Amino acid sequence: MKDQIILYREDPVQLEKLYRSNKSFFRKEFNKAYPEIKGSQLSQFWHERLNFENEEVIRGSSRDLIFVIVASLISGIIAKLPAIVRIEEEFFYPRNIGFIVFPALAAYFIWKNKLSAGKTAVIAGVFLTAAVYINFLPNVSESDTFILSCIHLLFFLWAILGYAYVGAKNTYTKRLDFLKYNGDLLVMSALICIAGGIMTGITIGLFSIIGLDIENFYFEYIVVFALPAVPILGTWLTQSNPQLVGKVSPVIARIFSPLVLVMLVIYLVSMVFSGKDPYSDREFLLIFNILLIGVMAIIFFSIAGSSGAKRSRLEMLTLLLLSIVSIIVNGIALSAILFRISEWGITPNRIAVLGANILILINLIMVTGQLLKVVSNKSDLDGVGKTIAHYLPVYIIWVILVTFTFPLIFGFQ
C-alpha cells in the first residue's frame, strides 16, 4: 500500500479509497511514506488528519451512556443471582463468573460494529450453549476436568468477545487491535479500581464517623454491582477516547520488557542454587507456567501496541532476548511435565498443561524467528504481528478441546 500512496499522493479520490479499504493499515503505511511525499499539500492534509489527537475526553452519545448503565445493571444482577434465586455460591461462581461480563462486552462490540443478525445470533447461541454445557456438568467434588473446563471456559468466552470485536474484518490487524484493546482495558480498569477503592474507603470512613456501619451493605450491594461495571465502563472509555490510554499499555510493556528479561535471567540462575525445581514441586511448576504466560503477554502487547511506529534496535533486541529466555523457561516447564507423566502417569491436568506448553513453545519459536529477522533488518515488525495474529486460532482450538471434551474423555474425574 505504501507504493500506491506514493503513486496517488495527488489524487484525493484514490487516497480516500485506499483509506476506507483498511484504515489502520493505511495510517501505518502513510506514515512510512510521508517523508517522501510531505511536499504535497494533499499529503500534509492527510498527515494532519491521520495523526491529529483530540486532547478532550469524548463523553459519547446518550445512547452510549444508557448502554453502559443497562449493561452494568444486568451484569450486576447476574453476579447477585445466587442471592436472588438461592443458588449455592460454590456451584454458581466457578461455572458462571465469565458470563457476568463477557456477554455485555460482546454486546457492546456487536452494537458498535453493526454486526449482521446472523453473526449476532451465532454469538448469542455460542454463549447460551456454553452456559448450558458448563451448568449441566456433574457436580463432582474435586474433579480436575471440571476445574479445567471452568478455567478454559474463560478463555473461550474471551475468544467469542474477540470475534465480536473484529466484526466483519477478521484481518491480522484487527486481531492485533483486539490484543491492544485488552492491554488498554487492563490499564483503564486498574485506574478505575484505584479510584473506586479510594472512594470506597472515604465513604465507609465518613459514615463510620457518624456512627453508621455500612461496610456489609456497601460490599454486598454496591461493590457487587460496581465490579462488573469496571470492564464495561473501561471498554466504553477506551473505545470512545483512544488517546486516554492508547499509548500507555505499549509504553508499560516497553518499560517492563528489559526489567522482566533481567528478572528472568536472575530467577533461572537463582533456581539452580535454591534447591527448588519444577520436577518435584507441583506448585513451583504452576508458578513457572503462570510466569511464562505473563512474559508472553508482555511480548504480545509490545508488538500489538506498536501501531506501525518505528522501534529502536535496542527494543527489538530486548524482545528477541526475552523470547529466547521464554523458550528456555518453556523448555524447562515442558520437560518437567513430561517427567511427571513418565513417573506418575497421565492425568487431565498434566495433559492440559502439556498441550498448552507445546503450543506456546511453537508460537515462541515462530515469534523469535520473526524477531531475529527484524533485528537483522531482513523483515519489519509486521511479520511478527502476523505471526502472533495468525496463531491465535490454534490456542482457541485447544481451549475448546479442553473445555468441552476433557470431562467426557476422562469421565469427569
C-alpha positions as CSV (number, residue, x, y, z in Angstrom):
1,M,0.0,0.0,0.0
2,K,2.9,2.3,0.6
3,D,3.8,2.4,-3.1
4,Q,0.1,3.1,-4.0
5,I,0.0,6.0,-1.5
6,I,3.1,7.5,-3.2
7,L,1.6,6.9,-6.6
8,Y,-1.7,8.6,-5.8
9,R,-0.3,11.3,-3.5
10,E,-2.1,14.0,-5.6
11,D,-5.3,12.0,-6.2
12,P,-7.8,12.6,-3.3
13,V,-10.3,10.0,-4.7
14,Q,-7.8,7.2,-4.8
15,L,-6.4,8.1,-1.4
16,E,-9.8,8.0,0.1
17,K,-10.5,4.6,-1.4
18,L,-7.2,3.2,0.0
19,Y,-8.1,4.7,3.4
20,R,-11.5,3.1,3.5
21,S,-10.2,-0.3,2.4
22,N,-8.2,-0.6,5.6
23,K,-8.0,2.4,7.9
24,S,-5.4,1.3,10.4
25,F,-3.1,-0.2,7.8
26,F,-3.4,2.9,5.6
27,R,-2.4,5.1,8.6
28,K,0.6,2.9,9.2
29,E,1.7,2.8,5.6
30,F,1.0,6.5,5.1
31,N,3.3,7.5,8.0
32,K,6.0,5.4,6.4
33,A,5.6,7.1,3.1
34,Y,5.1,10.6,4.4
35,P,8.8,11.6,4.4
36,E,8.9,11.1,0.6
37,I,5.6,12.9,-0.2
38,K,5.4,15.7,2.5
39,G,5.9,18.4,-0.1
40,S,2.4,17.8,-1.4
41,Q,-0.4,19.9,0.2
42,L,-2.8,16.9,0.0
43,S,-0.2,14.8,1.8
44,Q,0.1,17.4,4.5
45,F,-3.7,17.4,4.9
46,W,-3.8,13.6,5.2
47,H,-0.9,13.7,7.7
48,E,-2.8,16.0,10.0
49,R,-6.0,14.1,9.5
50,L,-4.4,10.7,10.5
51,N,-2.2,11.9,13.3
52,F,-4.4,14.6,15.0
53,E,-5.1,13.7,18.6
54,N,-8.0,15.2,20.4
55,E,-7.0,16.1,23.9
56,E,-10.5,16.4,25.2
57,V,-12.4,13.4,26.7
58,I,-15.3,12.5,24.5
59,R,-18.3,11.6,26.6
60,G,-20.1,9.9,23.7
61,S,-23.8,10.0,23.0
62,S,-26.6,9.5,25.5
63,R,-27.2,6.1,23.9
64,D,-23.7,5.0,24.8
65,L,-24.2,6.1,28.4
66,I,-27.6,4.3,28.6
67,F,-25.9,1.1,27.2
68,V,-23.2,1.3,29.8
69,I,-25.7,1.7,32.6
70,V,-28.1,-1.0,31.5
71,A,-25.2,-3.5,30.7
72,S,-23.7,-2.8,34.1
73,L,-27.0,-3.3,35.9
74,I,-27.6,-6.6,34.0
75,S,-24.1,-7.8,34.8
76,G,-24.6,-6.9,38.5
77,I,-27.9,-8.8,38.6
78,I,-26.2,-11.9,37.1
79,A,-23.5,-11.5,39.8
80,K,-26.2,-11.4,42.5
81,L,-28.2,-14.4,41.2
82,P,-27.1,-16.7,44.0
83,A,-28.7,-14.3,46.5
84,I,-31.7,-13.6,44.3
85,V,-32.8,-17.2,43.4
86,R,-30.9,-19.0,46.2
87,I,-28.3,-20.8,44.2
88,E,-25.2,-22.2,46.1
89,E,-22.3,-19.8,45.5
90,E,-19.9,-22.7,45.3
91,F,-21.9,-24.1,42.4
92,F,-22.7,-20.8,40.6
93,Y,-19.5,-18.7,40.6
94,P,-16.9,-21.2,39.3
95,R,-19.2,-22.1,36.4
96,N,-20.6,-18.6,35.6
97,I,-18.2,-15.9,36.5
98,G,-17.3,-15.4,32.8
99,F,-20.9,-14.8,31.9
100,I,-21.1,-11.8,34.2
101,V,-19.0,-9.6,31.9
102,F,-18.1,-11.2,28.6
103,P,-21.7,-11.2,27.1
104,A,-22.1,-7.5,27.9
105,L,-18.7,-6.6,26.3
106,A,-19.6,-8.7,23.3
107,A,-23.0,-6.9,23.0
108,Y,-21.1,-3.6,23.0
109,F,-19.0,-4.5,20.0
110,I,-21.9,-6.2,18.2
111,W,-23.7,-2.8,18.6
112,K,-20.7,-0.7,17.6
113,N,-19.6,-2.9,14.7
114,K,-23.2,-3.2,13.5
115,L,-22.9,-7.0,13.0
116,S,-25.5,-8.7,11.0
117,A,-28.4,-10.6,12.6
118,G,-26.8,-13.9,11.5
119,K,-23.5,-13.2,13.3
120,T,-25.3,-11.8,16.3
121,A,-27.3,-15.0,16.5
122,V,-24.2,-17.1,16.3
123,I,-22.5,-15.2,19.1
124,A,-25.7,-15.4,21.3
125,G,-26.1,-19.1,20.5
126,V,-22.5,-19.9,21.4
127,F,-22.8,-18.0,24.8
128,L,-26.1,-19.9,25.5
129,T,-24.6,-23.3,24.5
130,A,-21.6,-22.7,26.7
131,A,-23.7,-21.6,29.7
132,V,-26.0,-24.7,29.4
133,Y,-23.0,-27.0,29.0
134,I,-21.0,-25.8,32.0
135,N,-24.0,-25.7,34.3
136,F,-25.1,-29.2,33.4
137,L,-21.7,-30.7,34.1
138,P,-22.0,-33.2,37.1
139,N,-21.3,-31.5,40.4
140,V,-18.4,-33.9,41.3
141,S,-16.3,-32.7,44.2
142,E,-12.5,-32.4,43.5
143,S,-13.0,-33.0,39.8
144,D,-9.9,-32.0,37.8
145,T,-11.7,-31.9,34.5
146,F,-14.4,-29.7,36.0
147,I,-11.8,-27.2,37.2
148,L,-10.1,-27.3,33.8
149,S,-13.4,-26.7,32.0
150,C,-14.2,-23.7,34.2
151,I,-10.7,-22.1,33.7
152,H,-10.6,-22.7,29.9
153,L,-14.2,-21.6,29.5
154,L,-13.0,-18.1,30.4
155,F,-10.5,-18.2,27.5
156,F,-13.3,-19.5,25.2
157,L,-15.6,-16.6,26.2
158,W,-12.7,-14.2,25.6
159,A,-12.3,-15.7,22.1
160,I,-16.0,-15.1,21.4
161,L,-15.5,-11.5,22.6
162,G,-12.6,-11.3,20.1
163,Y,-15.0,-12.5,17.3
164,A,-17.4,-9.7,18.2
165,Y,-14.6,-7.2,18.3
166,V,-13.1,-7.9,14.8
167,G,-16.6,-7.9,13.3
168,A,-16.7,-8.4,9.6
169,K,-13.0,-7.7,9.0
170,N,-11.2,-10.7,10.5
171,T,-7.8,-9.5,9.5
172,Y,-4.5,-9.8,11.3
173,T,-4.5,-6.1,12.0
174,K,-7.9,-6.3,13.7
175,R,-6.7,-9.3,15.8
176,L,-3.7,-7.2,16.9
177,D,-6.1,-4.3,17.7
178,F,-8.0,-6.8,19.9
179,L,-4.9,-7.7,21.8
180,K,-4.1,-3.9,22.2
181,Y,-7.6,-3.3,23.4
182,N,-7.0,-5.9,26.1
183,G,-3.9,-4.1,27.2
184,D,-5.7,-0.7,27.2
185,L,-8.6,-2.2,29.1
186,L,-6.3,-3.6,31.8
187,V,-4.7,-0.2,32.3
188,M,-8.1,1.7,32.4
189,S,-9.7,-0.9,34.6
190,A,-6.8,-0.6,37.1
191,L,-7.2,3.2,37.2
192,I,-11.0,2.8,37.7
193,C,-10.4,0.3,40.5
194,I,-7.9,2.5,42.2
195,A,-10.4,5.5,42.1
196,G,-13.2,3.2,43.3
197,G,-11.1,1.9,46.1
198,I,-10.3,5.4,47.3
199,M,-14.0,6.3,47.1
200,T,-15.0,3.2,49.0
201,G,-12.5,3.9,51.8
202,I,-13.7,7.5,52.1
203,T,-17.4,6.6,52.0
204,I,-17.2,3.9,54.7
205,G,-14.9,6.1,56.8
206,L,-17.3,9.1,56.6
207,F,-20.3,7.0,57.6
208,S,-18.4,5.4,60.5
209,I,-17.7,8.9,61.9
210,I,-21.4,9.5,62.3
211,G,-21.9,6.0,63.9
212,L,-23.3,4.1,60.8
213,D,-21.6,0.9,59.9
214,I,-22.4,0.5,56.2
215,E,-19.5,-1.8,55.3
216,N,-21.5,-5.0,54.8
217,F,-24.2,-3.3,52.9
218,Y,-21.7,-1.4,50.7
219,F,-19.8,-4.5,49.7
220,E,-22.9,-6.7,49.2
221,Y,-24.9,-4.3,47.1
222,I,-22.6,-1.5,45.8
223,V,-19.3,-3.3,45.1
224,V,-21.0,-6.3,43.6
225,F,-22.7,-4.1,41.0
226,A,-19.7,-1.9,40.6
227,L,-17.0,-4.6,39.9
228,P,-18.8,-6.0,36.7
229,A,-19.3,-2.4,35.6
230,V,-15.5,-1.7,35.6
231,P,-14.6,-3.5,32.3
232,I,-17.8,-2.2,30.7
233,L,-17.0,1.4,31.6
234,G,-13.3,0.8,30.8
235,T,-14.3,-0.5,27.3
236,W,-16.5,2.5,26.6
237,L,-13.8,4.9,27.7
238,T,-11.0,3.3,25.7
239,Q,-13.1,2.9,22.6
240,S,-14.5,6.5,22.8
241,N,-11.2,8.1,23.8
242,P,-8.3,6.0,22.4
243,Q,-6.0,8.9,23.3
244,L,-6.5,8.3,27.0
245,V,-4.5,5.1,27.4
246,G,-3.8,4.2,23.7
247,K,-0.1,4.7,24.2
248,V,0.1,3.7,27.9
249,S,0.0,-0.1,27.6
250,P,2.7,-0.4,24.9
251,V,4.9,2.1,26.9
252,I,4.4,0.0,30.0
253,A,5.3,-3.1,28.0
254,R,8.4,-1.4,26.7
255,I,9.5,-0.3,30.2
256,F,8.9,-3.8,31.7
257,S,10.4,-5.8,28.9
258,P,14.1,-5.2,29.9
259,L,13.2,-5.5,33.6
260,V,11.4,-8.8,33.1
261,L,14.3,-10.0,31.0
262,V,16.8,-9.2,33.8
263,M,14.4,-10.8,36.4
264,L,14.0,-14.0,34.4
265,V,17.8,-14.4,33.9
266,I,18.4,-13.8,37.6
267,Y,15.5,-16.2,38.5
268,L,16.8,-19.0,36.4
269,V,20.3,-18.7,37.9
270,S,18.9,-18.5,41.4
271,M,16.7,-21.6,40.8
272,V,19.9,-23.7,40.3
273,F,21.1,-22.8,43.8
274,S,17.7,-22.7,45.6
275,G,17.2,-26.4,45.7
276,K,13.7,-25.9,44.2
277,D,12.7,-27.2,40.8
278,P,9.5,-27.8,38.8
279,Y,10.2,-31.5,38.5
280,S,9.3,-32.4,42.1
281,D,7.3,-29.4,43.2
282,R,3.8,-29.1,41.6
283,E,3.2,-25.6,42.9
284,F,6.6,-24.5,41.6
285,L,5.6,-25.8,38.1
286,L,2.3,-23.9,38.3
287,I,4.1,-20.7,39.2
288,F,6.5,-21.4,36.4
289,N,3.7,-21.6,33.8
290,I,2.0,-18.5,35.1
291,L,5.3,-16.7,34.8
292,L,5.6,-17.9,31.2
293,I,2.1,-16.7,30.3
294,G,2.8,-13.3,31.8
295,V,6.0,-12.9,29.8
296,M,4.2,-14.0,26.6
297,A,1.6,-11.3,27.4
298,I,4.3,-8.6,27.6
299,I,5.8,-9.7,24.3
300,F,2.4,-9.7,22.6
301,F,1.3,-6.4,24.0
302,S,4.6,-4.8,23.0
303,I,4.1,-6.0,19.4
304,A,0.3,-5.3,19.2
305,G,0.7,-1.8,20.7
306,S,3.4,-0.7,18.2
307,S,0.7,0.6,15.7
308,G,3.3,0.9,12.9
309,A,5.6,3.1,15.0
310,K,9.3,2.7,14.5
311,R,11.1,0.7,17.2
312,S,14.7,1.1,18.1
313,R,17.1,-1.7,17.5
314,L,17.6,-2.0,21.3
315,E,13.9,-2.5,21.9
316,M,13.8,-5.2,19.2
317,L,16.9,-6.9,20.7
318,T,15.3,-6.8,24.1
319,L,12.2,-8.5,22.8
320,L,14.3,-11.1,21.0
321,L,16.3,-11.9,24.1
322,L,13.1,-12.1,26.1
323,S,11.6,-14.5,23.6
324,I,14.7,-16.7,23.8
325,V,14.7,-16.8,27.6
326,S,11.0,-17.6,27.4
327,I,11.8,-20.5,25.2
328,I,14.2,-21.7,27.8
329,V,11.6,-21.3,30.6
330,N,9.1,-23.2,28.4
331,G,11.6,-25.9,27.7
332,I,12.2,-26.5,31.5
333,A,8.4,-26.5,32.2
334,L,7.8,-28.9,29.3
335,S,10.5,-31.3,30.4
336,A,9.1,-31.2,34.0
337,I,5.6,-32.1,32.8
338,L,7.0,-35.0,30.7
339,F,9.0,-36.1,33.7
340,R,5.9,-36.1,35.9
341,I,3.9,-38.0,33.3
342,S,6.6,-40.7,33.0
343,E,6.9,-41.0,36.8
344,W,3.2,-40.7,37.9
345,G,1.2,-41.3,34.8
346,I,-1.3,-39.4,32.7
347,T,-3.9,-37.1,34.4
348,P,-6.2,-34.5,32.8
349,N,-4.2,-31.6,34.4
350,R,-0.9,-32.9,33.0
351,I,-2.3,-33.4,29.5
352,A,-3.9,-29.9,29.6
353,V,-0.6,-28.3,30.7
354,L,1.4,-30.4,28.3
355,G,-0.7,-29.3,25.3
356,A,-0.6,-25.6,26.3
357,N,3.1,-25.7,26.7
358,I,3.7,-27.3,23.4
359,L,1.5,-24.7,21.7
360,I,3.3,-21.9,23.5
361,L,6.7,-23.3,22.6
362,I,5.8,-23.5,18.9
363,N,4.5,-19.9,19.0
364,L,7.5,-18.6,20.8
365,I,9.8,-20.2,18.3
366,M,7.9,-18.6,15.4
367,V,7.9,-15.2,17.1
368,T,11.6,-15.5,17.9
369,G,12.4,-16.4,14.3
370,Q,10.5,-13.3,13.1
371,L,12.2,-11.0,15.7
372,L,15.5,-12.4,14.6
373,K,14.7,-11.2,11.0
374,V,13.7,-7.8,12.3
375,V,16.9,-7.4,14.3
376,S,19.0,-8.4,11.3
377,N,17.0,-6.0,9.1
378,K,15.6,-8.8,6.9
379,S,11.9,-8.0,7.8
380,D,9.8,-5.5,9.6
381,L,7.6,-5.7,12.7
382,D,4.6,-6.5,10.6
383,G,5.9,-10.1,10.2
384,V,5.9,-10.6,14.0
385,G,2.4,-9.2,14.2
386,K,1.1,-11.5,11.5
387,T,2.7,-14.5,13.3
388,I,1.0,-13.6,16.6
389,A,-2.4,-12.9,15.0
390,H,-2.4,-16.0,12.7
391,Y,-1.5,-18.3,15.6
392,L,-4.4,-17.2,17.9
393,P,-6.9,-19.7,16.5
394,V,-4.6,-22.5,17.4
395,Y,-4.9,-21.6,21.1
396,I,-8.7,-21.3,20.7
397,I,-9.0,-24.8,19.2
398,W,-7.0,-26.2,22.2
399,V,-9.3,-24.2,24.6
400,I,-12.4,-25.7,23.0
401,L,-10.9,-29.2,23.3
402,V,-10.1,-28.9,27.0
403,T,-13.4,-27.1,27.9
404,F,-15.8,-29.3,26.1
405,T,-14.1,-32.7,25.6
406,F,-11.9,-33.4,28.6
407,P,-14.8,-34.0,31.1
408,L,-16.2,-36.6,28.6
409,I,-12.8,-38.2,27.7
410,F,-11.6,-38.6,31.3
411,G,-15.0,-39.4,32.8
412,F,-15.4,-36.3,34.9
413,Q,-12.5,-37.3,37.1
